[in-house]
Amino acid sequence: MSDDRREIAGSPAEPNAVSGVGPSPRASVDGLPASVDGPRASVNGPRASVDGPRASANGERAARPRRRPVRGVAALFPQLVLFPLLLVTVGVLVYLFFIASAQDSRSVDEILRDLEAGGSHSRRQDAWALAQKLNELEVGLGTGGASRYLSADETRRLLRILEHAGSDDELRGFLVDAFGRSGQPEITWPVLGGMLDDPSTTAEVRNKVIQAISLSGHRVAPVIATLLREIETSSAPEAWETRWFAVHAIVNILTRGEPLSPEALRDDELVRLAVRKLRPLVGSPRREISWNTAAFLATYFADDEGETVLRDLLSWDFLDAQRGDGRRELTLDEKETWIEFALRALFRLHGEAMRAVLEEKRNDRSLSVRNVALTCLKELDGRAP
């Protein structure tokens, strides 16, 4: 559809025009010439548009100019369809080109060789590529029957590279991430545990180490004890992220994302120790720690220590009043995520007793919250005899 604007054909007639006839150069009254100061048509006054209607000599108005013919659909097809389609095609091709350029086709052994021989900048890129490669293999994206994890020899080679990384925190962070995905926790745990024991380890690297330990899934008493120590010793307000990563790592290692059985909750000493240490964190002034811990305890450990917190999180008014760093309000996505998190946790904790709340939330203003409530209700209906 053309955006051209058509001017209105013609313009108002001159102020002095009467019946389409313009004034004489000089009007006379009783045969006397008009005064020099009398009314005249201004030299620079308004005139009829060049293309507009003009008064003809005999007083008849000239015909309006012929209008531009309306363009048909066939004439507009290239402008409305082909040109936008061409732009979209070019954009998709450019996107696919960059995606293909970013993919690394090297094997794990080739990346390790490049890490051993490269400079500082290229080593950071290669360390990142190795972590990405191991992540792809771990989730089953590897091809050609490639192993999901590093061999013991490859893990030791990676360890030697880490020992020579110096103070480059970015490089050490990428290498530590690869360590956590190596599948050789017996080799990597002494190194990662030693980095946590070292007081000179920066907060950035410390957080990466805790995430790597979580990825390793090494479920032994020394690992859990070290992570619990991180929760207790990282008490400074600015170290809240370290505590949060440690809480998440403990839950991930002990549960692997599945609620624990009543037998495990009763008989597993590591589980009982973790629950005792996690309960006080429900009262943390940092909401990321308090809210997550309350949900973790209810979802995976069948513990109701944080039930009051979780019920508060079901309220839109409560979340609307919350303020974060710099007095920032929660976004709509964040509010929805917390409500869904709390709804699932309370459902795991109470089951059928949550039916009334779920029925209320199935009419929530948020579509995603409604979907969670409906999913839980279907699960309840499926349990019914």
C-alpha positions in Angstrom: 0.0 0.0 0.0 1.6 3.3 -1.1 2.5 5.8 1.6 2.4 8.7 -1.0 0.2 11.5 0.0 -1.9 13.2 -2.6 -2.2 17.0 -2.3 -5.7 18.4 -2.4 -6.1 19.5 -6.0 -6.2 23.2 -6.1 -6.1 25.8 -3.4 -8.5 28.5 -2.2 -9.3 31.2 -4.7 -7.7 34.6 -4.1 -9.5 36.6 -1.4 -10.6 39.2 -3.9 -12.1 36.8 -6.4 -15.8 37.0 -6.9 -17.8 34.4 -8.9 -14.6 33.1 -10.2 -13.5 36.4 -11.8 -10.5 38.1 -10.4 -10.4 41.9 -9.6 -9.5 44.4 -12.3 -6.1 46.0 -12.0 -7.8 49.1 -10.8 -11.4 49.5 -9.8 -13.2 52.9 -10.3 -16.0 54.5 -8.3 -18.2 57.0 -10.2 -15.6 57.0 -13.0 -12.8 58.1 -10.7 -9.7 56.1 -10.5 -9.1 54.1 -7.3 -7.0 55.6 -4.7 -3.3 54.6 -4.8 -3.7 53.3 -1.3 -6.8 51.4 -2.1 -7.1 47.6 -2.0 -5.1 45.7 -4.5 -4.2 42.1 -5.0 -0.9 41.5 -3.2 2.0 40.7 -5.3 3.0 37.9 -2.9 -0.5 37.0 -1.9 -2.1 33.6 -2.1 -2.5 32.2 -5.6 -4.2 29.2 -7.0 -2.1 26.1 -7.1 -0.3 25.5 -10.4 -2.1 22.2 -10.8 -5.3 23.3 -9.1 -8.5 24.7 -10.7 -8.3 28.2 -12.0 -11.0 30.7 -13.1 -11.4 30.6 -16.8 -11.8 33.7 -18.9 -15.6 33.3 -19.1 -16.0 32.6 -15.4 -16.3 28.8 -15.6 -14.1 26.7 -13.4 -11.6 24.5 -15.2 -12.0 20.7 -14.9 -10.1 19.0 -12.1 -6.9 17.1 -13.0 -7.3 13.4 -13.7 -6.6 11.2 -10.6 -3.8 8.7 -10.6 -5.2 5.3 -11.3 -5.3 2.8 -8.4 -2.6 0.2 -8.7 -3.8 -3.4 -8.8 -2.8 -6.3 -6.6 -0.6 -7.7 -9.2 1.4 -4.5 -9.5 1.8 -4.4 -5.7 2.9 -8.0 -5.3 6.7 -7.4 -5.7 6.5 -4.6 -3.1 4.3 -6.3 -0.6 5.6 -9.9 -0.8 8.8 -10.5 -2.8 10.9 -7.7 -1.3 10.1 -8.6 2.4 10.6 -12.3 1.6 14.0 -11.5 0.1 15.0 -9.6 3.3 13.9 -12.5 5.5 15.8 -15.0 3.4 19.0 -13.0 3.5 18.6 -12.6 7.3 18.2 -16.4 7.8 21.2 -17.2 5.6 23.4 -14.7 7.5 22.2 -16.3 10.8 22.9 -19.8 9.6 26.3 -18.7 8.4 27.3 -17.4 11.8 25.9 -20.5 13.5 28.0 -22.7 11.2 31.0 -20.6 11.8 30.6 -20.9 15.6 30.4 -24.7 15.7 33.6 -26.4 16.5 34.3 -29.6 14.6 37.4 -30.5 16.5 37.6 -33.7 18.6 38.4 -33.5 22.3 42.0 -34.7 21.7 42.5 -31.9 19.1 41.2 -29.3 21.4 43.5 -30.5 24.2 46.5 -30.4 21.8 45.6 -26.8 20.9 45.3 -26.0 24.6 48.7 -27.3 25.3 50.3 -25.4 22.5 48.3 -22.2 22.2 48.8 -18.7 23.6 46.8 -17.1 26.4 44.0 -15.7 24.2 43.6 -18.8 22.0 43.7 -21.0 25.1 40.7 -19.2 26.6 38.8 -19.9 23.4 39.9 -23.5 23.3 39.0 -24.0 27.0 35.5 -22.6 26.4 35.2 -24.9 23.3 36.2 -27.9 25.4 33.6 -27.2 28.0 30.9 -26.8 25.3 32.0 -30.0 23.6 31.7 -32.0 26.8 28.3 -30.4 27.5 27.1 -31.6 24.0 28.5 -35.1 24.6 26.9 -35.2 28.1 23.4 -34.5 26.8 23.8 -37.0 24.0 24.6 -34.7 21.1 27.9 -36.4 20.3 28.2 -38.2 17.0 30.2 -41.2 15.8 29.9 -43.1 19.1 32.1 -40.6 20.9 32.5 -41.1 24.7 30.4 -38.8 26.9 33.3 -38.1 29.2 37.1 -37.6 29.2 39.3 -40.6 29.8 41.6 -40.6 32.8 44.6 -39.7 30.6 42.7 -36.8 29.0 41.6 -35.6 32.4 45.2 -35.6 33.7 46.3 -33.6 30.6 43.6 -31.1 31.4 44.9 -30.9 35.0 48.4 -30.0 33.8 46.9 -27.3 31.7 45.1 -25.9 34.7 48.3 -25.9 36.8 49.9 -23.7 34.2 47.0 -21.3 33.8 48.5 -18.8 36.3 46.2 -16.0 37.4 44.0 -15.9 34.3 40.7 -16.3 36.1 38.7 -16.5 32.8 40.9 -19.3 31.5 40.8 -21.1 34.9 37.0 -20.8 35.0 36.6 -22.5 31.6 39.0 -25.2 32.6 37.2 -25.8 35.9 33.9 -26.1 34.0 35.4 -28.8 31.8 36.7 -30.5 34.9 33.2 -30.8 36.3 32.1 -32.4 33.0 35.0 -34.8 32.7 33.3 -37.8 34.3 36.4 -38.4 36.4 35.5 -37.1 39.9 38.1 -39.2 41.6 40.8 -37.3 39.7 39.2 -33.8 39.7 37.9 -33.7 43.3 41.2 -33.3 45.1 42.1 -30.4 42.8 38.7 -28.7 43.1 38.6 -29.2 46.8 42.1 -27.8 47.1 41.0 -24.6 45.2 38.2 -24.1 47.7 40.6 -24.5 50.6 42.9 -21.9 49.1 42.0 -18.5 50.5 43.6 -16.7 47.5 41.0 -18.2 45.1 38.9 -15.4 43.8 35.1 -15.3 44.3 34.6 -15.7 40.5 36.7 -18.9 40.3 35.3 -20.2 43.7 31.8 -20.1 42.2 33.0 -21.9 39.1 34.6 -24.6 41.3 31.3 -25.1 43.2 29.4 -25.4 40.0 32.0 -27.9 38.7 31.6 -30.0 41.9 27.8 -30.0 41.4 28.2 -31.2 37.8 30.5 -34.0 38.8 27.8 -35.5 41.1 30.5 -36.8 43.4 28.4 -38.1 46.3 30.8 -38.6 49.1 31.0 -37.2 52.6 34.1 -35.0 52.1 32.4 -33.2 49.2 29.2 -32.5 51.1 31.1 -31.4 54.2 33.2 -28.9 52.1 30.1 -27.5 50.5 28.4 -27.1 53.9 31.5 -25.3 55.1 31.2 -22.8 52.1 27.7 -22.0 53.3 28.8 -21.3 56.8 32.0 -19.4 56.1 30.8 -17.3 53.1 28.7 -15.2 55.4 29.6 -11.7 54.0 26.7 -10.0 52.2 28.6 -9.8 49.0 29.3 -13.6 49.1 25.6 -14.6 48.8 26.2 -16.0 45.3 28.8 -18.5 46.7 26.2 -19.7 49.4 23.5 -20.0 46.7 25.8 -22.1 44.5 26.7 -24.3 47.4 23.1 -24.9 48.4 22.2 -25.8 44.8 25.3 -28.1 44.5 24.3 -30.0 47.7 20.7 -30.5 46.5 21.9 -31.6 43.1 24.4 -34.1 44.3 22.1 -35.7 46.9 18.9 -35.8 44.8 19.9 -35.7 41.1 16.7 -33.8 40.5 14.3 -36.3 42.0 12.4 -36.3 45.3 14.1 -38.6 47.9 12.3 -41.7 49.1 11.1 -41.9 52.7 13.8 -44.6 53.2 16.6 -42.2 52.1 15.2 -39.4 54.2 15.2 -41.8 57.2 18.5 -43.7 56.7 20.9 -41.6 54.7 23.2 -39.8 57.1 24.4 -37.3 54.4 20.8 -36.3 53.7 19.9 -35.8 57.4 23.1 -33.7 57.8 22.2 -31.6 54.8 18.6 -31.0 55.9 19.8 -29.8 59.4 22.2 -27.3 57.8 19.8 -26.1 55.2 16.9 -25.3 57.4 18.4 -22.1 59.0 18.9 -20.7 55.5 15.1 -20.3 55.1 15.5 -17.2 57.3 18.3 -15.7 55.2 17.8 -12.0 54.4 18.8 -12.7 50.9 15.6 -13.8 49.1 17.4 -15.9 46.5 18.7 -18.1 49.2 15.6 -18.1 51.5 13.1 -18.8 48.7 15.2 -21.4 46.9 16.0 -23.2 50.1 12.4 -23.3 51.2 11.4 -24.8 47.8 14.3 -27.3 47.8 13.4 -28.6 51.2 9.8 -29.1 50.3 10.3 -30.5 46.8 13.2 -32.9 47.4 13.3 -33.6 51.2 9.6 -33.5 52.2 10.5 -30.8 54.8 8.0 -28.1 55.7 10.5 -25.6 57.3 9.8 -23.1 54.6 6.1 -23.5 54.1 5.2 -20.0 55.3 7.6 -18.6 52.8 6.2 -20.7 50.0 2.6 -19.7 50.8 3.7 -16.0 50.7 5.1 -16.6 47.2 1.7 -17.7 45.9 0.5 -14.1 46.3 0.8 -11.6 43.5 0.5 -8.7 46.0 3.4 -10.1 48.0 5.6 -10.3 44.9 4.5 -6.9 43.7 5.9 -5.4 46.9 9.3 -7.0 46.7 12.3 -4.9 45.8 15.8 -6.2 44.8 19.2 -4.6 44.4 18.9 -0.9 43.6 15.2 -1.0 44.6 14.4 -2.9 41.4 11.0 -4.5 41.1 10.6 -8.1 40.1 9.8 -8.6 36.4 6.6 -10.4 35.3 8.7 -13.4 34.3 10.4 -13.5 37.7 7.0 -13.3 39.6 5.6 -16.1 37.5 8.6 -18.3 38.0 8.4 -17.9 41.8 4.7 -18.6 41.9 5.2 -21.8 39.8 8.2 -22.8 42.0 6.2 -22.4 45.2 3.1 -24.1 43.7 5.1 -27.2 42.7 6.9 -27.4 46.0 3.7 -27.2 48.1 2.1 -29.7 45.9 5.0 -32.2 46.5 4.7 -31.5 50.2 1.0 -31.8 50.7 -0.5 -33.5 47.6 -4.3 -33.8 47.8 -4.5 -31.1 50.5 -3.5 -28.5 47.9 -6.5 -29.2 45.7 -8.4 -26.0 46.7 -5.3 -23.9 46.1 -4.8 -25.5 42.7 -8.4 -25.0 41.7 -8.0 -21.3 42.6 -4.7 -21.0 40.6 -6.2 -22.7 37.5 -8.0 -19.3 37.0 -4.9 -17.3 37.7 -4.2 -14.2 35.5 -1.0 -15.8 34.3 -1.3 -18.5 31.6 1.9 -20.2 32.8 0.7 -20.4 36.4 -2.6 -21.8 35.2 -0.8 -24.5 33.2 1.2 -25.6 36.3 -2.0 -25.7 38.4 -3.8 -27.8 35.7 -0.8 -30.2 35.5 -0.8 -30.8 39.2 -4.6 -31.3 39.2 -4.3 -33.9 36.4 -1.6 -35.7 38.5 -4.0 -35.7 41.5 -6.8 -37.0 39.4 -4.5 -39.7 38.1 -3.7 -40.8 41.6 -7.4 -41.2 42.5 -8.6 -44.8 42.6 
